[in-house]
Amino acid sequence: MTDPSATDLDARYGRGRGRRPLVLGIIGVLALAGLAWLLWAAFVQSNPPVSSRMIGFTIDSPTSATANFQVDRSKSVEASCRLQAKAADFSIVGELTVTVPADSPRRQSLEAKLTTQRDATAVVLVGCTTADAHRPH
């Protein structure tokens, strides 16, 4: 007769099942933490405190341009909006930062006049930021 422990491969090679549930538990906890972070980041980035959009612009002269843009704020915070005038070769020929006071309406259209170094062909709204949100929106 053969010894049953000799035919049992786990016993023969010293493999046990003690670590498998622990490893699966750790992987599960890490997956849940990653999913929670992903949902939090998606929610925060989809609801910025300030957003902006360009309505239009006009090139008034070889040294000036006017931009019309809209600013939406979720709460009454001061916002800084950056505009750039660009030439035909895409170089920046003028730049202006417009401050939107906290006590102004939450949704408003603004007009800004940029002074340029030479002929501009476009005005670009880089975006608006607040003291808490440094990425332009």
N, C-alpha and C positions, 0 to 999 in steps of 0.2 A: 504494500500500500504506500501511496505517496503522502507526503506531509501536506495538509491543506494550506499552511502558510507559505509553502514553496510555490504553490500555484497562484496565490493571491499576489498580483503584481504590485499593488500599492504597498503591501506589507514587505514584499521582497526588495523593492527599491526605496523604501522609506518615504513615499509620497503620502501627504496627508491632505485633508480637506479643510484644515483649520484656517487658512489664509483667504480662501476664495470669498466667503461672505464679507470679510473685512474689506477686501479690495473692491468688491462691488458696491459696498456701502460708501466708501470714499469717493468712488467715481460718481455715484448718484448725488452725493452732497455737492461735489464740484460742478456737476451739470446743473443742478438747481441754482447754485450761486451764480453761475454764468448766465443762466436764463433770466434771473432776477436783475442782474446788472444790465443786460441787453434791453429789457423792458423799461427800466429806469432811464437809461440813456436815450432811448427812442422817445419817451415821453418828454424829457427835459429839452431835447433838441427840436421837437415838433411844436413846442410852446415857448418861443423866445419872448423876452420882455419887450422887445421892439423889433418891428420889421418895416421894410421900406420897399418902394418900387418907383422906377423912373416913369414919369408920364410923358415927358418930351423935352426937347431942347431946341434952342435957336442959336445960330452963330450971328452975333450982332455986328461985329467988325473984325478986322485982323487981330485985334487985341482984347476982345471980350466975347463971352458967350453967356447965355442965360439957360438955366435948367429948371424944370418943373418936376417935382417929385412928391410922393405921398408917404407919410409916416404914420404907422399904427403902433400904439403902445398898449400893452395889456394892463399896466398900472401907471400911475402918475409918477414917472421917474424922468430925470433929465437924460436926454439922448444926444449923442454927437454923430452927425451924418457927414460922411466924406465923399466929395465929388472930385472928379478928375476930368480935365479937358485934354483930349488927345489929338495929335496931328495925324497926317496921312501915313506917316511911317510908324505909327503907334507909340511914339514917344509922348511922355506927359509934358504938356506945355502950360498947364495951369492946374492949380489944386486949391480946394477950399473946404474947410470944415464948418458946418452949420450946427449951432447948438440949439436944441429944442428944449425950452424950459419945462420943468416938471408941472408948473401950474397952467400950461397951455392945454388946449383940447387934445384928447387921446388920439383922435384921428384927424389929420389935417393935411392939406396940400400946401406946399411951400414953393417959393420961387427964390432962386439964388443967382447972383451975377458973378461970374468968374472972370478974372483978369488973366489974359494969356500972354505968353512971351512971343508967339508968332501965330500964324493961321491955325485954328483948330478945325477939325472935321467932325468931331463927336464929343459928347459929354457923357461920362460914365458915372453912375452911382455905385460906389464901392460898397456902401452899406452903412448901417447905423449900429452904434454900440451904446451900452450903458456902463455904469460903474461896476456892475456885477457881471455883465456879459461882454467880454472883450472880442468875441468873434462877430464880424459884421453880418447883419441880416438885412 
